[in-house]
Amino acid sequence: MNTLMTEAALVEQSDIRDKLIGRIEVLSKVKQLFLIPEMEVMTTKMLAEYFEVDDALIRKCYQRNKAEIDSDGVTLKTLANMRDSRYGQNVTIVKGQRMVEIRFPNLTVEVPNTGVKVYPKRAILRIAMLLRDSTVAKEIRTQLLNTFEHATNEQQTKELVFEDSLLLEIGKAYASKDIEAFAHASMKHLDYLNRHIEKIAGENEKLASDNKILADGILAWTNRASLNKAVRVLAGKSRRPYGEVFKDLYEELRYKHGMGLSQRGKPPLIQHIREDEWQNVVQSFAALCENRGVSPTEVLEAAKLV
């Protein structure tokens, strides 16, 4: 799935965020990070200060994207966890009625008696990609896109340089009238071209297979077990909870095909799909795969449904 890399796409599409989630070095390039020592995490309040927004905005962003952000290692630390952690020297712990303050030389962390949610760097970057109303988050997104574009251009340049070196080798062999060297250099260049042709052919074959599924040309599901298997595979490939993928599928069926399954009876809603509606289910599921940047063919092959 070829998706245009834009800031809007980055905010709206999880598959693009997943491609860039490893670029945590961008955070400190945009603004200095003050993490809890040794633990290398931030609290919600620290996040709000870093992104220069209100705490409520961070909480709202987290609740809207909880499953996705949690997948990056968000945890709830108890007061005991925080007090027992080894922070090194020059740390003062001040106990209050409802919370404890852990005071570092350049940082104070407030920990309620009920515990505190903490976010590692990957989760912080994820929030930066999701948080709309923050100048700092916007700059991080800009830097991420610039980094991606630079890496893409760099790879293309390397490919061109490598092919030029192969052509230069052919030219030198021809000029020297060394037939054996000329044949060897020509074969190397031909092998290089064939690898690219094979790669493109493979991508085209995969695209054709996906298009057949989208057109409902090769698959007929007749039981709930097939759909359950496919949804589980998609959940794993897109790093989403199983129930959330089913929820998205039901919404797709409702809005695209007018199939209000929740109005037909009690859960599991899949039992209310009629025989003549399965092709709508296939089309909606394939569209769901595409929306998550996952090949429908790969999902169905992994689920042993094609």
N, C-alpha and C positions, 0 to 999 in steps of 0.2 A: 504494500500500500504506500503510494507516494504521497506524502503530505507536505504542503508548503510550510516551511518553518517561519512562522510569524509570532509576534507576542500574543495575539489573540488566540492562535492555535495552541500555544504553550499553556495558556490559562485554561483553555476549554477541553484539551484532549490529553487523557492520562498516558496514552502510548508515547506521546512526544516527551512528556515529563519523565517517563521511564528511561528514555534514551539519554537524557541529560542528567539524571540523578547522581551520577558518579562525579560530577564536576564540583565537588564541595569546595575546592580551592577558590572558587569565584567569590564566596561569601566574604572572606577576609580581604580580597582585592577591592571590594566595593566599600566595606566598612569594617573596622576592627571588631573582632569577636571577643567578648569577655565571657568565657565559659567557666563553669564550676570546675576548679582544678581537679585533676586525676579522673574525674567522672566524664569530663569533656561534653557537658550537656548544658541546656538552658531551661529555665522554668518559663511558665506562661508570661509572668511579669517581665522577665529578662527579654523574652521575645518581643514584647510590646515596646520596650525601650530600644531594642536593636532596630526594629522596623519603624519606630517613631509613630506609633499608632496607639489607640486605646486598648486596654486589656480585653475589652468586650469584643473587639474586632478579631483578635487572635482566637478567642474562644469560639466565635461564630464560624470562622474559617475552619477550625478544627472539627467542629460538630458536623459541618456540611460535608467534610471529606475524611471523616474519622477512620474508616477502614484503610484508605490509601495512606494516610499519614502514619497510622499505627504500624503499617507494614515496614516502616523505616526505623523501627526500634523504640517508639515512644513507650515509656513505662511509668508506673506510679510508685514513687519511693516513699516508704513510711518514714516517720520521724526517727525511728530507731536506725533505719538504713542510713539516713543522712548524718546522724550524730556519730555513728560508728565508723563512717568512712575515714580513710587516712588522707588527710589533706596536707600533711607536712606542717611546718612551723608557721608562726605568726598568724594563727587562726584563733579567733575568740568566739565562743558560743554563749549567746545571751538568751536566757529563757524568759518568755513572757507568758501571759495568761492563756492565750490562744495559739501562740506560735513561738518558734525559736528563730533567732537571727544567727546566721553563721557569717561572721565578719572576716573577710580576707583583706589583704592590704589595699586592693583596688576594687573590691566588690563586696556587696552585702546580699546574702541570699535569705529570703524569708520562707520559712517552712512551717505551714499550719500543722497543728497537732494531728489532723486527719491525713497528713501526707501531702506530697506535691507531685504533679505530673512533670516529667522531664523529657526533653527533646534532644536527641543527638544531632550531629551535623547534617546527616541525610534528611532527617525530618525538618530541620530548619530550612534547608534548601527547597524541600517540597513545598513548604508554606510560602517561601519566596515566589515560587512559580504559580501559586494559587491566589495570593493576596493582591487584590486589585488596587485598594486605596492606600498604597504606601509608596512614597518616592524611592525609598531604599529598595523595596522589592522590585519595582519597575526597573531600576538600574541593574539589579542582579539579572533580571530576565534579558535585558539588552546585552549584558556581558556574556550570558550563556549562548545567546543566538550568534553573537560575534565569534565566540570560541568554536561553535559548531561549524559556522561558515568557513572559518579559517582552516579547520581540520579537513573539511571537504575539499577546499581549494588545494590544500597541501597534498592530499592524496591524489587528486587529479594531476597536479604538477609532477609528482613522483612517477605516475604512470607514463606521462609524456616524455619525461627525461629518460626513463628506462627504454621506451620504444625507440627514442632517438639514438640511444647508445647501441641498440641492436642494428639499426639502419646504418649507423656509422661503421660498425664492424663489417657489414656487408660491403659498404663502399671501399673500405681499406683493402679488403680481400680482392675485390674486383680490380682496384688500381694496381695491386701488386701482381695480378695475373696468377694468383694462387688458387687454382680450381678447387682443391680440397678444402681450403679455408673458406672460400666463397660458398661452397655447398653446405658446409657446417653452419656458417653464419645465417644462411638463408633458411635452413631447417629450424634454427633457434627462433627466428622471427616468425616462421610459420606456426610453430608450436605455441608461441605467445598469442598470435591471432586466433588460433583454434580454441585456446582456453577461454578467450573472451566470447567467442561464438557459442561455445558450449554453455557458458554461464548465461548468456542472453536467451539461448534456447530453453534452458531450464526454467528461467524466470517466466518466459512466455507460456511454457507448458503449464506451470503452476497457475498463472493468471487465467489461462483458458479453463482450467479445472475449476477455479473459483467462480468464473463467470457462468459455468454450467450449473453450479450449485445455486448461484444467485437467480438463475433463470428457472430453477427447479427442474433441471434436465436429467439428473442422474440418481436422485435419491428419493425413496418413498419410505417414510417412517410410519409404522403401524402400531407402535406400542410406547408406553410411557418410559420403559427402561432405556430405549434408545436416546430419548431426549435427556434423561437424567445423566447418562454417561457423557453425552456431548457437553452439557452444561458444566459438569465437573471438570472436564478437560479444559474448557474455556476459562473457568474460574482459576485453574492452576496456571495457565499460560498468561493470563492478564493480571494475576496476583490480586484477585478480587474474591470476597467471600461468596461461597456457593449460593446462599440465599439472595445476595444482592444481584447476581447475574440472572437468576430466575425472575426477580422483581423487574429488572430492566426488560427482560423478554416479554413479560406479561404486559408491561406498559407499551412496548412496541406493537404487540398484537392488538391492544385496545385502541391505540391512536391511529395505526396504519390500516388495520383490517376490521375495526369495529367489534372485536371479540372481547367483550367485557366478562371475563371468566369469573370474576369475583361475584358477579350478579347471578350466576347460574347455580351456585351452591357453595358448600363449605370446602376448605382446603383438604387435601392438596388440589389446587386449581387445575392442574394438568389433567385430572380425571374428567374434566368437563369439555375437553376438546373433542369435537365431532370428527368422524371419519373424513368428511369432505373438507375439513379445515387444515389437514396436516400439511398441505403444500404451503399454506400461509405461515405455518410454524417454521417450516424449512427456510423460507425466504426471510422471515424475521430473524431467525437464528443466524443465518449467513450475514445479514446486514449488521447484526450485533457484533459478530466477529470482525467485520471490516471496520466498524466504528472504534474498536479497541486495537486496531493495527495488527490483528492476528489473521492468518490465512484460514478461511473456512475449511479448505482441503486438509491442512495440517491437523486441525482439530478433529475432523471426522475420521481421518486416518488413524490418529492416536486413539480415538474411541472405537476403532474397528467397525465403522459404519459405512465405509466405502471400500 
